[in-house]
């Protein structure tokens, strides 16, 4: 397969922030950009969410998720709550799935 070069111009600050993320994932910038382009080509869509709140790109849980997180935290902090080992939890999940 033949390859081609493509140059882009971007602000230094954007480059630095993005390249730091690539580095955390152990990716060279060219690898990260190829991943993005392959995803676009394979899915025929842009793999981005444009649903930001006040410019924040982090995930903002909906009301149901927030409530579930609050309940899980309360349960975790409850000293009388039932505790399970990993094996016990897996066994319970198997039993529920088989029911």
Residue, then its C-alpha position, 0 to 999 in steps of 0.5 A: x500500500x502506498x503512503x502519503x504525507x499530510x501536513x497540518x498547522x495547529x497552535x503550539x498549546x493544542x499540540x502540547x496538550x494533545x501530544x501529552x495524551x498520546x504519550x500517556x497512551x504510549x502512542x506516537x502522534x502519527x499512530x494516534x492520528x492513524x487510529x482516528x482516521x481509520x475509525x472515521x473511514x471504518x464507521x463513516x462517522x466522526x468518533x467525537x461527542x459534540x455534546x459539551x457542557x460549558x466547554x467541559x469535555x469530561x463525562x457528566x453523568x445523567x440523573x439515573x447514573x448520579x443516583x446509582x453512584x450515590x447509592x453505591x457510595x452510601x452502601x460502601x460506607x455502611x459498616x453493616x452492609x453485606x460484603x462479598x469476596x470476588x468469588x462469592x460475587x461471581x457465583x451470585x451473578x452466575x446464579x442470577x443469570x441462570x435463574 
